[in-house]
Amino acid sequence: MFAVLVTVLFPLSASAKSGAADKVYAFGYATCLGDSAVYLCAVQMLDGATIDKRTGFLNYREDYSRQMEEALKATYGKDFTCAPVFSTKKGKAEKKYLAIRKRLRKDKGVLVNELPVADFRFSPVAVPEN
């Protein structure tokens, strides 16, 4: 499962445009090392999100990860490792979501749980003032 996460995050983040994005779309990927379940939250637009000009990564991605971790822990009572997968184009984010879901469903030892937006939505991240 970790290999799926790594292969997904790096190619997608490297293809992101540099500079601030008008729109950033993302979905969350979460796994719990204590069981075989993987959680995917629906693709959604991140209000106020920006892309780092230098690295091409989503700014404050650790805050988005933490949001999903806390929501899943509150619901399931377990610790999760979470990562947002993002793109500046909704179609690319949806395509990546479908590819990950397809790859995970091929693994018979993994239970894929899809979280609709009604169950989990990323909140805007408070940007610290410099």
Secondary structure as UniProt FT lines:
FT   HELIX           2..14
FT   STRAND          25..31
FT   TURN            33..34
FT   STRAND          37..41
FT   STRAND          44..45
FT   TURN            47..48
FT   TURN            53..55
FT   TURN            59..60
FT   HELIX           61..76
FT   STRAND          81..87
FT   HELIX           90..106
FT   TURN            108..109
FT   STRAND          111..115
FT   TURN            117..119
//
